[in-house]
């Protein structure tokens, strides 16, 4: 049987779960919309590629590396003024989504770049030799060839965001992490802590298996 503390917290657990999905969904969407083009730019502006541009490559690379080098909890606190400016508050799942998005964008961009680097350079050279424009190469060669790797990158990013969203609970970000801290840690209730950990593990497993399944389906190699 479920303990009394868990039974009483079931409505809060449901709400926290939805808040976690909300935060992960917003930040993952931002990561895909902004991180994908950044990752493509990091790749195509590299030395020897068809849009080689050392300045763009170095500036983008510096910004991406700078954000990725900051521990998320520090980034979360540092971005509180920006969060307040954008959403008008520093607490709640919407506010936490700002920091989560900024952390996720460069993370996903590097994963996209890595996926594109696995493409056979001969395929790109063949497209260039027949007169394909840069946009055609990106749309018809790079993205289809790297599709499986990019989906795996989305998968990894989503799992990382679940962990980050739990960390956002330390500053009132809402979600399962916030519930674990307020009702588990502060009240010394190990049952609640255990329940939230199980929920997070199950969520990560679902994302992992779902992402792997889709990646294998689209991989034609």
Secondary structure, DSSP 4 states (H G I P E B T S, - for coil): ---HHHHHHHHHHHHHHHHHHHHHHHHHHHIIIIIHHHHHHHHHTSTTSTT--HHHHHHHHHHHHHHHTS-HHHHHHHTHHHHHHHHS-SSSHHHHHHHHHHHHHHHHHHHHHHHHHTS-HHHHHHHHHTT--HHHHIIIIIHHHTHHHHHHHHHHHHHHHHHHHHHHGGGT--HHHHHIIIIIITTT-HHHHHHHHHHHHHHHHHHHHHHHHHHHHH---
